[in-house]
Amino acid sequence: EQVFHLDKFLERERPVPIVLPVDAAGLTLVGDDTFGELDVRALLATFGVPGIDRVGSGWGGGRTGVYRAGDAEAVLVALDWDTEADALEWQAAVGMYVNEAFDADAPGLPAKLPCEATSCWQIGSHGIALRQAGVRTAVVLSGDAPAAAALATAIVP
């Protein structure tokens, strides 16, 4: 954030700390790392999602995690946003990201599935879930949408 917003650097604004649970939805955290505004922009830019500067500018804090149990694996990006409006912009961008990253050849956006998270998609062997509650969001990629939704909902109740 401080790379893009000199005022945040001068104010010494710290990112919102995000602590991922060790165990969630029957899976165990095996690795995690930070995920900053630059990472948000890079992810969206890689797949040609428009408005990356607008979407990324509301970033407040972020963390990635890899969860495993047996053969099951899930990867997540948990982000906090400055405002709920920023979180909603991210939610819209995630829909475009899912299309471009996993379903670009099919016309239109991929169909959402009913699930316990905010939005879910099943595209081939990729189950993707987005959960948003207030300013907190989680995007999970797993083998199936229900498993992704369960982890996303565990991270963002």
Number of C-alpha atoms within 10 A of each C-alpha: 21 17 10 13 10 11 12 14 13 9 9 10 12 12 17 15 13 15 11 16 12 12 15 17 16 13 19 18 18 13 13 16 11 16 17 20 23 17 14 20 18 15 15 22 15 11 16 14 21 13 13 20 15 13 24 25 18 21 25 22 21 25 20 20 21 18 22 17 14 7 5 13 18 23 19 23 22 25 28 25 25 16 14 16 14 20 24 18 17 23 21 11 19 18 19 22 22 22 22 19 15 19 16 15 9 10 8 10 14 19 13 16 16 12 15 17 25 20 21 27 26 22 18 10 11 16 20 29 33 28 26 24 16 15 19 22 25 28 28 27 24 22 17 20 28 21 22 33 29 21 30 30 24 18 22 20 13
